[in-house]
């Protein structure tokens, strides 16, 4: 009996050690996007949240102002300014962009992609440009088990009606560069939300990706607490919006509820608690 107990205890100890080893295994997460991602240090807030419960998950980012996913793959940054602006040029043969270099640095377990909202609203741009860029990024990631997640965005506060157009030359060489290609004419918030959500849904399905629920969370706050602002200008998240985005990514990456966290970022505790609970409703 004593030998049996010793063997059982030994097996339990090995099991615990094995579980601890799994828990400590590092998970590498890369955000690729633009200012909609990095405003108010959103990825760093996600890391602070994860440090509280899952410090083995490590966040890194390749995010630059105004960068579409295509430009992440085609443009070399030649200068930066203190007010967060950049100048770029097209890469030449043999060159690699900063994002391409970043992708090659590690075996990424999760890659989160965020595209400019307008590019999801113009069908030709979505189909010919966004999908092509995502396909290229997926081939560059050297982990066949990598999770690819599409970061959904939200309607702007630009006045209605509105319509977004790009000339064919800015979209794809197969299109007429003298012709404008446009989004549907948008009459109200609900229509814009549905168009944005549908654009992300189509891209996620086409590329075999998961899709976040950030846009819907913004709509939930707008309907529930219209006086609680999530944007600091027509398109960029303020501290509240960035914190809400961080809660969504915390839940996706950890599988745990943001409402249990102590981290409040730089916002009032009551607002932080409200936003944590909103994220848990998706």
C-alpha positions as protocol buffer text, in pm:
chain_id: "A"
residue {
  index: 1
  type: UNK
  ca { x: 0 y: 0 z: 0 }
}
residue {
  index: 2
  type: UNK
  ca { x: 281 y: 241 z: 90 }
}
residue {
  index: 3
  type: UNK
  ca { x: 452 y: 178 z: -246 }
}
residue {
  index: 4
  type: UNK
  ca { x: 122 y: 239 z: -423 }
}
residue {
  index: 5
  type: UNK
  ca { x: 82 y: 573 z: -242 }
}
residue {
  index: 6
  type: UNK
  ca { x: 436 y: 675 z: -327 }
}
residue {
  index: 7
  type: UNK
  ca { x: 382 y: 595 z: -695 }
}
residue {
  index: 8
  type: UNK
  ca { x: 52 y: 786 z: -695 }
}
residue {
  index: 9
  type: UNK
  ca { x: 210 y: 1090 z: -530 }
}
residue {
  index: 10
  type: UNK
  ca { x: 497 y: 1075 z: -777 }
}
residue {
  index: 11
  type: UNK
  ca { x: 260 y: 1064 z: -1073 }
}
residue {
  index: 12
  type: UNK
  ca { x: 63 y: 1357 z: -934 }
}
residue {
  index: 13
  type: UNK
  ca { x: 383 y: 1556 z: -888 }
}
residue {
  index: 14
  type: UNK
  ca { x: 487 y: 1486 z: -1247 }
}
residue {
  index: 15
  type: UNK
  ca { x: 141 y: 1585 z: -1366 }
}
residue {
  index: 16
  type: UNK
  ca { x: 159 y: 1915 z: -1177 }
}
residue {
  index: 17
  type: UNK
  ca { x: 505 y: 1984 z: -1316 }
}
residue {
  index: 18
  type: UNK
  ca { x: 379 y: 1912 z: -1666 }
}
residue {
  index: 19
  type: UNK
  ca { x: 83 y: 2146 z: -1618 }
}
residue {
  index: 20
  type: UNK
  ca { x: 310 y: 2420 z: -1485 }
}
residue {
  index: 21
  type: UNK
  ca { x: 536 y: 2378 z: -1785 }
}
residue {
  index: 22
  type: UNK
  ca { x: 239 y: 2419 z: -2021 }
}
residue {
  index: 23
  type: UNK
  ca { x: 123 y: 2727 z: -1833 }
}
residue {
  index: 24
  type: UNK
  ca { x: 465 y: 2886 z: -1857 }
}
residue {
  index: 25
  type: UNK
  ca { x: 513 y: 2818 z: -2228 }
}
residue {
  index: 26
  type: UNK
  ca { x: 533 y: 3156 z: -2402 }
}
residue {
  index: 27
  type: UNK
  ca { x: 260 y: 3255 z: -2645 }
}
residue {
  index: 28
  type: UNK
  ca { x: 374 y: 3519 z: -2896 }
}
residue {
  index: 29
  type: UNK
  ca { x: 110 y: 3762 z: -3022 }
}
residue {
  index: 30
  type: UNK
  ca { x: 165 y: 4020 z: -3298 }
}
residue {
  index: 31
  type: UNK
  ca { x: -66 y: 4314 z: -3377 }
}
residue {
  index: 32
  type: UNK
  ca { x: -36 y: 4450 z: -3733 }
}
residue {
  index: 33
  type: UNK
  ca { x: -234 y: 4765 z: -3801 }
}
residue {
  index: 34
  type: UNK
  ca { x: -242 y: 5143 z: -3780 }
}
residue {
  index: 35
  type: UNK
  ca { x: -349 y: 5414 z: -3537 }
}
residue {
  index: 36
  type: UNK
  ca { x: -685 y: 5249 z: -3474 }
}
residue {
  index: 37
  type: UNK
  ca { x: -481 y: 4978 z: -3300 }
}
residue {
  index: 38
  type: UNK
  ca { x: -205 y: 5173 z: -3126 }
}
residue {
  index: 39
  type: UNK
  ca { x: -397 y: 5482 z: -3004 }
}
residue {
  index: 40
  type: UNK
  ca { x: -362 y: 5524 z: -2626 }
}
residue {
  index: 41
  type: UNK
  ca { x: -122 y: 5228 z: -2615 }
}
residue {
  index: 42
  type: UNK
  ca { x: -399 y: 4972 z: -2656 }
}
residue {
  index: 43
  type: UNK
  ca { x: -163 y: 4673 z: -2711 }
}
residue {
  index: 44
  type: UNK
  ca { x: 31 y: 4772 z: -2397 }
}
residue {
  index: 45
  type: UNK
  ca { x: -296 y: 4778 z: -2200 }
}
residue {
  index: 46
  type: UNK
  ca { x: -369 y: 4425 z: -2324 }
}
residue {
  index: 47
  type: UNK
  ca { x: -26 y: 4322 z: -2197 }
}
residue {
  index: 48
  type: UNK
  ca { x: -93 y: 4480 z: -1857 }
}
residue {
  index: 49
  type: UNK
  ca { x: -417 y: 4283 z: -1834 }
}
residue {
  index: 50
  type: UNK
  ca { x: -246 y: 3959 z: -1935 }
}
residue {
  index: 51
  type: UNK
  ca { x: 33 y: 4019 z: -1685 }
}
residue {
  index: 52
  type: UNK
  ca { x: -230 y: 3993 z: -1413 }
}
residue {
  index: 53
  type: UNK
  ca { x: -348 y: 3645 z: -1514 }
}
residue {
  index: 54
  type: UNK
  ca { x: -146 y: 3506 z: -1808 }
}
residue {
  index: 55
  type: UNK
  ca { x: 203 y: 3657 z: -1810 }
}
residue {
  index: 56
  type: UNK
  ca { x: 322 y: 3387 z: -2052 }
}
residue {
  index: 57
  type: UNK
  ca { x: 127 y: 3563 z: -2332 }
}
residue {
  index: 58
  type: UNK
  ca { x: 353 y: 3830 z: -2481 }
}
residue {
  index: 59
  type: UNK
  ca { x: 226 y: 4114 z: -2699 }
}
residue {
  index: 60
  type: UNK
  ca { x: 426 y: 4287 z: -2973 }
}
residue {
  index: 61
  type: UNK
  ca { x: 313 y: 4518 z: -3251 }
}
residue {
  index: 62
  type: UNK
  ca { x: 393 y: 4653 z: -3594 }
}
residue {
  index: 63
  type: UNK
  ca { x: 165 y: 4955 z: -3615 }
}
residue {
  index: 64
  type: UNK
  ca { x: 213 y: 5279 z: -3807 }
}
residue {
  index: 65
  type: UNK
  ca { x: -13 y: 5577 z: -3882 }
}
residue {
  index: 66
  type: UNK
  ca { x: -225 y: 5545 z: -4192 }
}
residue {
  index: 67
  type: UNK
  ca { x: -80 y: 5206 z: -4282 }
}
residue {
  index: 68
  type: UNK
  ca { x: -305 y: 4972 z: -4476 }
}
residue {
  index: 69
  type: UNK
  ca { x: -210 y: 4605 z: -4473 }
}
residue {
  index: 70
  type: UNK
  ca { x: -85 y: 4647 z: -4830 }
}
residue {
  index: 71
  type: UNK
  ca { x: 147 y: 4931 z: -4730 }
}
residue {
  index: 72
  type: UNK
  ca { x: 279 y: 4719 z: -4443 }
}
residue {
  index: 73
  type: UNK
  ca { x: 413 y: 4487 z: -4713 }
}
residue {
  index: 74
  type: UNK
  ca { x: 515 y: 4739 z: -4979 }
}
residue {
  index: 75
  type: UNK
  ca { x: 639 y: 5056 z: -4812 }
}
residue {
  index: 76
  type: UNK
  ca { x: 972 y: 5139 z: -4652 }
}
residue {
  index: 77
  type: UNK
  ca { x: 958 y: 5400 z: -4375 }
}
residue {
  index: 78
  type: UNK
  ca { x: 1221 y: 5665 z: -4446 }
}
residue {
  index: 79
  type: UNK
  ca { x: 1148 y: 5916 z: -4170 }
}
residue {
  index: 80
  type: UNK
  ca { x: 942 y: 5972 z: -3856 }
}
residue {
  index: 81
  type: UNK
  ca { x: 837 y: 6290 z: -3676 }
}
residue {
  index: 82
  type: UNK
  ca { x: 779 y: 6357 z: -3307 }
}
residue {
  index: 83
  type: UNK
  ca { x: 405 y: 6398 z: -3370 }
}
residue {
  index: 84
  type: UNK
  ca { x: 381 y: 6038 z: -3494 }
}
residue {
  index: 85
  type: UNK
  ca { x: 384 y: 6096 z: -3869 }
}
residue {
  index: 86
  type: UNK
  ca { x: 589 y: 5895 z: -4114 }
}
residue {
  index: 87
  type: UNK
  ca { x: 719 y: 5928 z: -4470 }
}
residue {
  index: 88
  type: UNK
  ca { x: 748 y: 5620 z: -4688 }
}
residue {
  index: 89
  type: UNK
  ca { x: 859 y: 5500 z: -5029 }
}
residue {
  index: 90
  type: UNK
  ca { x: 793 y: 5184 z: -5225 }
}
residue {
  index: 91
  type: UNK
  ca { x: 1040 y: 4908 z: -5146 }
}
residue {
  index: 92
  type: UNK
  ca { x: 1277 y: 4789 z: -5415 }
}
residue {
  index: 93
  type: UNK
  ca { x: 1369 y: 4433 z: -5505 }
}
residue {
  index: 94
  type: UNK
  ca { x: 1544 y: 4258 z: -5217 }
}
residue {
  index: 95
  type: UNK
  ca { x: 1424 y: 4503 z: -4951 }
}
residue {
  index: 96
  type: UNK
  ca { x: 1196 y: 4409 z: -4663 }
}
residue {
  index: 97
  type: UNK
  ca { x: 956 y: 4637 z: -4482 }
}
residue {
  index: 98
  type: UNK
  ca { x: 961 y: 4673 z: -4104 }
}
residue {
  index: 99
  type: UNK
  ca { x: 651 y: 4455 z: -4081 }
}
residue {
  index: 100
  type: UNK
  ca { x: 803 y: 4182 z: -4296 }
}
residue {
  index: 101
  type: UNK
  ca { x: 1112 y: 4187 z: -4074 }
}
residue {
  index: 102
  type: UNK
  ca { x: 896 y: 4173 z: -3761 }
}
residue {
  index: 103
  type: UNK
  ca { x: 698 y: 3876 z: -3892 }
}
residue {
  index: 104
  type: UNK
  ca { x: 1022 y: 3687 z: -3958 }
}
residue {
  index: 105
  type: UNK
  ca { x: 1157 y: 3750 z: -3606 }
}
residue {
  index: 106
  type: UNK
  ca { x: 954 y: 3484 z: -3424 }
}
residue {
  index: 107
  type: UNK
  ca { x: 725 y: 3188 z: -3458 }
}
residue {
  index: 108
  type: UNK
  ca { x: 405 y: 3381 z: -3392 }
}
residue {
  index: 109
  type: UNK
  ca { x: 120 y: 3196 z: -3224 }
}
residue {
  index: 110
  type: UNK
  ca { x: -140 y: 3467 z: -3285 }
}
residue {
  index: 111
  type: UNK
  ca { x: -143 y: 3744 z: -3548 }
}
residue {
  index: 112
  type: UNK
  ca { x: -409 y: 4014 z: -3518 }
}
residue {
  index: 113
  type: UNK
  ca { x: -470 y: 4215 z: -3837 }
}
residue {
  index: 114
  type: UNK
  ca { x: -644 y: 4553 z: -3850 }
}
residue {
  index: 115
  type: UNK
  ca { x: -729 y: 4722 z: -4179 }
}
residue {
  index: 116
  type: UNK
  ca { x: -847 y: 5077 z: -4240 }
}
residue {
  index: 117
  type: UNK
  ca { x: -1226 y: 5081 z: -4220 }
}
residue {
  index: 118
  type: UNK
  ca { x: -1282 y: 5245 z: -4559 }
}
residue {
  index: 119
  type: UNK
  ca { x: -1094 y: 4962 z: -4730 }
}
residue {
  index: 120
  type: UNK
  ca { x: -1360 y: 4721 z: -4602 }
}
residue {
  index: 121
  type: UNK
  ca { x: -1646 y: 4939 z: -4733 }
}
residue {
  index: 122
  type: UNK
  ca { x: -1537 y: 4960 z: -5099 }
}
residue {
  index: 123
  type: UNK
  ca { x: -1602 y: 4616 z: -5251 }
}
residue {
  index: 124
  type: UNK
  ca { x: -1320 y: 4632 z: -5507 }
}
residue {
  index: 125
  type: UNK
  ca { x: -1070 y: 4741 z: -5246 }
}
residue {
  index: 126
  type: UNK
  ca { x: -1182 y: 4471 z: -5005 }
}
residue {
  index: 127
  type: UNK
  ca { x: -1170 y: 4195 z: -5265 }
}
residue {
  index: 128
  type: UNK
  ca { x: -859 y: 4294 z: -5461 }
}
residue {
  index: 129
  type: UNK
  ca { x: -640 y: 4466 z: -5204 }
}
residue {
  index: 130
  type: UNK
  ca { x: -727 y: 4360 z: -4849 }
}
residue {
  index: 131
  type: UNK
  ca { x: -763 y: 3990 z: -4927 }
}
residue {
  index: 132
  type: UNK
  ca { x: -441 y: 3990 z: -5128 }
}
residue {
  index: 133
  type: UNK
  ca { x: -245 y: 4151 z: -4843 }
}
residue {
  index: 134
  type: UNK
  ca { x: -384 y: 3911 z: -4582 }
}
residue {
  index: 135
  type: UNK
  ca { x: -298 y: 3615 z: -4803 }
}
residue {
  index: 136
  type: UNK
  ca { x: 59 y: 3740 z: -4833 }
}
residue {
  index: 137
  type: UNK
  ca { x: 93 y: 3795 z: -4458 }
}
residue {
  index: 138
  type: UNK
  ca { x: -31 y: 3443 z: -4391 }
}
residue {
  index: 139
  type: UNK
  ca { x: 240 y: 3298 z: -4617 }
}
residue {
  index: 140
  type: UNK
  ca { x: 508 y: 3495 z: -4430 }
}
residue {
  index: 141
  type: UNK
  ca { x: 414 y: 3358 z: -4086 }
}
residue {
  index: 142
  type: UNK
  ca { x: 622 y: 3045 z: -4024 }
}
residue {
  index: 143
  type: UNK
  ca { x: 379 y: 2875 z: -3786 }
}
residue {
  index: 144
  type: UNK
  ca { x: 117 y: 2652 z: -3952 }
}
residue {
  index: 145
  type: UNK
  ca { x: -84 y: 2654 z: -3627 }
}
residue {
  index: 146
  type: UNK
  ca { x: -94 y: 3034 z: -3598 }
}
residue {
  index: 147
  type: UNK
  ca { x: -430 y: 3189 z: -3511 }
}
residue {
  index: 148
  type: UNK
  ca { x: -515 y: 3475 z: -3747 }
}
residue {
  index: 149
  type: UNK
  ca { x: -766 y: 3722 z: -3604 }
}
residue {
  index: 150
  type: UNK
  ca { x: -933 y: 4010 z: -3788 }
}
residue {
  index: 151
  type: UNK
  ca { x: -979 y: 4322 z: -3573 }
}
residue {
  index: 152
  type: UNK
  ca { x: -1324 y: 4466 z: -3658 }
}
residue {
  index: 153
  type: UNK
  ca { x: -1366 y: 4843 z: -3640 }
}
residue {
  index: 154
  type: UNK
  ca { x: -1656 y: 5086 z: -3594 }
}
residue {
  index: 155
  type: UNK
  ca { x: -1846 y: 5364 z: -3774 }
}
residue {
  index: 156
  type: UNK
  ca { x: -1686 y: 5706 z: -3789 }
}
residue {
  index: 157
  type: UNK
  ca { x: -1853 y: 6018 z: -3653 }
}
residue {
  index: 158
  type: UNK
  ca { x: -1838 y: 6194 z: -3989 }
}
residue {
  index: 159
  type: UNK
  ca { x: -2181 y: 6337 z: -4079 }
}
residue {
  index: 160
  type: UNK
  ca { x: -2436 y: 6148 z: -4289 }
}
residue {
  index: 161
  type: UNK
  ca { x: -2496 y: 6090 z: -4571 }
}
residue {
  index: 162
  type: UNK
  ca { x: -2145 y: 5984 z: -4671 }
}
residue {
  index: 163
  type: UNK
  ca { x: -1970 y: 5782 z: -4936 }
}
residue {
  index: 164
  type: UNK
  ca { x: -1609 y: 5673 z: -4972 }
}
residue {
  index: 165
  type: UNK
  ca { x: -1439 y: 5649 z: -5313 }
}
residue {
  index: 166
  type: UNK
  ca { x: -1095 y: 5555 z: -5446 }
}
residue {
  index: 167
  type: UNK
  ca { x: -969 y: 5569 z: -5804 }
}
residue {
  index: 168
  type: UNK
  ca { x: -884 y: 5237 z: -5965 }
}
residue {
  index: 169
  type: UNK
  ca { x: -514 y: 5317 z: -5973 }
}
residue {
  index: 170
  type: UNK
  ca { x: -506 y: 5315 z: -5593 }
}
residue {
  index: 171
  type: UNK
  ca { x: -679 y: 4979 z: -5573 }
}
residue {
  index: 172
  type: UNK
  ca { x: -545 y: 4733 z: -5831 }
}
residue {
  index: 173
  type: UNK
  ca { x: -374 y: 4740 z: -6168 }
}
residue {
  index: 174
  type: UNK
  ca { x: -661 y: 4540 z: -6316 }
}
residue {
  index: 175
  type: UNK
  ca { x: -896 y: 4836 z: -6267 }
}
residue {
  index: 176
  type: UNK
  ca { x: -945 y: 5154 z: -6469 }
}
residue {
  index: 177
  type: UNK
  ca { x: -723 y: 5414 z: -6301 }
}
residue {
  index: 178
  type: UNK
  ca { x: -950 y: 5692 z: -6429 }
}
residue {
  index: 179
  type: UNK
  ca { x: -1261 y: 5550 z: -6266 }
}
residue {
  index: 180
  type: UNK
  ca { x: -1375 y: 5593 z: -5908 }
}
residue {
  index: 181
  type: UNK
  ca { x: -1485 y: 5287 z: -5712 }
}
residue {
  index: 182
  type: UNK
  ca { x: -1707 y: 5366 z: -5416 }
}
residue {
  index: 183
  type: UNK
  ca { x: -1876 y: 5231 z: -5108 }
}
residue {
  index: 184
  type: UNK
  ca { x: -2256 y: 5232 z: -5097 }
}
residue {
  index: 185
  type: UNK
  ca { x: -2402 y: 5568 z: -5003 }
}
residue {
  index: 186
  type: UNK
  ca { x: -2438 y: 5555 z: -4626 }
}
residue {
  index: 187
  type: UNK
  ca { x: -2741 y: 5723 z: -4469 }
}
residue {
  index: 188
  type: UNK
  ca { x: -2714 y: 5642 z: -4098 }
}
residue {
  index: 189
  type: UNK
  ca { x: -2515 y: 5475 z: -3820 }
}
residue {
  index: 190
  type: UNK
  ca { x: -2699 y: 5144 z: -3835 }
}
residue {
  index: 191
  type: UNK
  ca { x: -2635 y: 5107 z: -4208 }
}
residue {
  index: 192
  type: UNK
  ca { x: -2268 y: 5192 z: -4167 }
}
residue {
  index: 193
  type: UNK
  ca { x: -2232 y: 4946 z: -3881 }
}
residue {
  index: 194
  type: UNK
  ca { x: -2388 y: 4668 z: -4091 }
}
residue {
  index: 195
  type: UNK
  ca { x: -2165 y: 4748 z: -4390 }
}
residue {
  index: 196
  type: UNK
  ca { x: -1851 y: 4745 z: -4175 }
}
residue {
  index: 197
  type: UNK
  ca { x: -1951 y: 4424 z: -4000 }
}
residue {
  index: 198
  type: UNK
  ca { x: -2038 y: 4254 z: -4329 }
}
residue {
  index: 199
  type: UNK
  ca { x: -1709 y: 4364 z: -4487 }
}
residue {
  index: 200
  type: UNK
  ca { x: -1512 y: 4213 z: -4200 }
}
residue {
  index: 201
  type: UNK
  ca { x: -1726 y: 3899 z: -4210 }
}
residue {
  index: 202
  type: UNK
  ca { x: -1655 y: 3846 z: -4580 }
}
residue {
  index: 203
  type: UNK
  ca { x: -1281 y: 3900 z: -4537 }
}
residue {
  index: 204
  type: UNK
  ca { x: -1262 y: 3670 z: -4234 }
}
residue {
  index: 205
  type: UNK
  ca { x: -1451 y: 3396 z: -4419 }
}
residue {
  index: 206
  type: UNK
  ca { x: -1243 y: 3434 z: -4735 }
}
residue {
  index: 207
  type: UNK
  ca { x: -916 y: 3405 z: -4543 }
}
residue {
  index: 208
  type: UNK
  ca { x: -1015 y: 3148 z: -4280 }
}
residue {
  index: 209
  type: UNK
  ca { x: -976 y: 3391 z: -3991 }
}
residue {
  index: 210
  type: UNK
  ca { x: -1140 y: 3452 z: -3658 }
}
residue {
  index: 211
  type: UNK
  ca { x: -1319 y: 3786 z: -3621 }
}
residue {
  index: 212
  type: UNK
  ca { x: -1338 y: 4011 z: -3316 }
}
residue {
  index: 213
  type: UNK
  ca { x: -1649 y: 4193 z: -3195 }
}
residue {
  index: 214
  type: UNK
  ca { x: -1506 y: 4540 z: -3129 }
}
residue {
  index: 215
  type: UNK
  ca { x: -1747 y: 4719 z: -3360 }
}
residue {
  index: 216
  type: UNK
  ca { x: -2048 y: 4561 z: -3193 }
}
residue {
  index: 217
  type: UNK
  ca { x: -1913 y: 4651 z: -2848 }
}
residue {
  index: 218
  type: UNK
  ca { x: -1893 y: 5016 z: -2957 }
}
residue {
  index: 219
  type: UNK
  ca { x: -2254 y: 4998 z: -3074 }
}
residue {
  index: 220
  type: UNK
  ca { x: -2364 y: 4844 z: -2743 }
}
residue {
  index: 221
  type: UNK
  ca { x: -2207 y: 5133 z: -2550 }
}
residue {
  index: 222
  type: UNK
  ca { x: -2359 y: 5388 z: -2788 }
}
residue {
  index: 223
  type: UNK
  ca { x: -2705 y: 5243 z: -2731 }
}
residue {
  index: 224
  type: UNK
  ca { x: -2669 y: 5187 z: -2356 }
}
residue {
  index: 225
  type: UNK
  ca { x: -2473 y: 5497 z: -2256 }
}
residue {
  index: 226
  type: UNK
  ca { x: -2480 y: 5752 z: -2540 }
}
residue {
  index: 227
  type: UNK
  ca { x: -2304 y: 6013 z: -2325 }
}
residue {
  index: 228
  type: UNK
  ca { x: -2001 y: 5788 z: -2274 }
}
residue {
  index: 229
  type: UNK
  ca { x: -1766 y: 5883 z: -2555 }
}
residue {
  index: 230
  type: UNK
  ca { x: -1539 y: 5621 z: -2711 }
}
residue {
  index: 231
  type: UNK
  ca { x: -1383 y: 5838 z: -2984 }
}
residue {
  index: 232
  type: UNK
  ca { x: -1163 y: 6144 z: -2950 }
}
residue {
  index: 233
  type: UNK
  ca { x: -1204 y: 6251 z: -3313 }
}
residue {
  index: 234
  type: UNK
  ca { x: -1421 y: 6117 z: -3597 }
}
residue {
  index: 235
  type: UNK
  ca { x: -1236 y: 5783 z: -3617 }
}
residue {
  index: 236
  type: UNK
  ca { x: -978 y: 5726 z: -3342 }
}
residue {
  index: 237
  type: UNK
  ca { x: -1056 y: 5570 z: -3004 }
}
residue {
  index: 238
  type: UNK
  ca { x: -1013 y: 5782 z: -2694 }
}
residue {
  index: 239
  type: UNK
  ca { x: -890 y: 5626 z: -2369 }
}
residue {
  index: 240
  type: UNK
  ca { x: -1230 y: 5467 z: -2308 }
}
residue {
  index: 241
  type: UNK
  ca { x: -1247 y: 5319 z: -2657 }
}
residue {
  index: 242
  type: UNK
  ca { x: -892 y: 5189 z: -2641 }
}
residue {
  index: 243
  type: UNK
  ca { x: -963 y: 5029 z: -2302 }
}
residue {
  index: 244
  type: UNK
  ca { x: -1276 y: 4860 z: -2440 }
}
residue {
  index: 245
  type: UNK
  ca { x: -1071 y: 4725 z: -2731 }
}
residue {
  index: 246
  type: UNK
  ca { x: -812 y: 4595 z: -2485 }
}
residue {
  index: 247
  type: UNK
  ca { x: -1083 y: 4414 z: -2285 }
}
residue {
  index: 248
  type: UNK
  ca { x: -1200 y: 4239 z: -2602 }
}
residue {
  index: 249
  type: UNK
  ca { x: -849 y: 4121 z: -2689 }
}
residue {
  index: 250
  type: UNK
  ca { x: -780 y: 4015 z: -2333 }
}
residue {
  index: 251
  type: UNK
  ca { x: -1086 y: 3788 z: -2340 }
}
residue {
  index: 252
  type: UNK
  ca { x: -995 y: 3646 z: -2682 }
}
residue {
  index: 253
  type: UNK
  ca { x: -634 y: 3572 z: -2587 }
}
residue {
  index: 254
  type: UNK
  ca { x: -685 y: 3452 z: -2230 }
}
residue {
  index: 255
  type: UNK
  ca { x: -1028 y: 3290 z: -2253 }
}
residue {
  index: 256
  type: UNK
  ca { x: -1112 y: 3470 z: -1927 }
}
residue {
  index: 257
  type: UNK
  ca { x: -1351 y: 3749 z: -1834 }
}
residue {
  index: 258
  type: UNK
  ca { x: -1220 y: 4105 z: -1828 }
}
residue {
  index: 259
  type: UNK
  ca { x: -1468 y: 4180 z: -1549 }
}
residue {
  index: 260
  type: UNK
  ca { x: -1244 y: 3986 z: -1309 }
}
residue {
  index: 261
  type: UNK
  ca { x: -941 y: 4208 z: -1374 }
}
residue {
  index: 262
  type: UNK
  ca { x: -797 y: 4471 z: -1141 }
}
residue {
  index: 263
  type: UNK
  ca { x: -633 y: 4668 z: -1424 }
}
residue {
  index: 264
  type: UNK
  ca { x: -817 y: 4993 z: -1502 }
}
residue {
  index: 265
  type: UNK
  ca { x: -571 y: 5158 z: -1737 }
}
residue {
  index: 266
  type: UNK
  ca { x: -586 y: 5537 z: -1725 }
}
residue {
  index: 267
  type: UNK
  ca { x: -964 y: 5569 z: -1690 }
}
residue {
  index: 268
  type: UNK
  ca { x: -1201 y: 5606 z: -1397 }
}
residue {
  index: 269
  type: UNK
  ca { x: -1262 y: 5279 z: -1211 }
}
residue {
  index: 270
  type: UNK
  ca { x: -1640 y: 5295 z: -1257 }
}
residue {
  index: 271
  type: UNK
  ca { x: -1606 y: 5344 z: -1631 }
}
residue {
  index: 272
  type: UNK
  ca { x: -1342 y: 5070 z: -1646 }
}
residue {
  index: 273
  type: UNK
  ca { x: -1572 y: 4827 z: -1464 }
}
residue {
  index: 274
  type: UNK
  ca { x: -1860 y: 4912 z: -1699 }
}
residue {
  index: 275
  type: UNK
  ca { x: -1645 y: 4855 z: -2010 }
}
residue {
  index: 276
  type: UNK
  ca { x: -1507 y: 4528 z: -1872 }
}
residue {
  index: 277
  type: UNK
  ca { x: -1862 y: 4402 z: -1832 }
}
residue {
  index: 278
  type: UNK
  ca { x: -1962 y: 4520 z: -2180 }
}
residue {
  index: 279
  type: UNK
  ca { x: -1675 y: 4317 z: -2327 }
}
residue {
  index: 280
  type: UNK
  ca { x: -1806 y: 4011 z: -2146 }
}
residue {
  index: 281
  type: UNK
  ca { x: -2145 y: 4037 z: -2319 }
}
residue {
  index: 282
  type: UNK
  ca { x: -2022 y: 3966 z: -2669 }
}
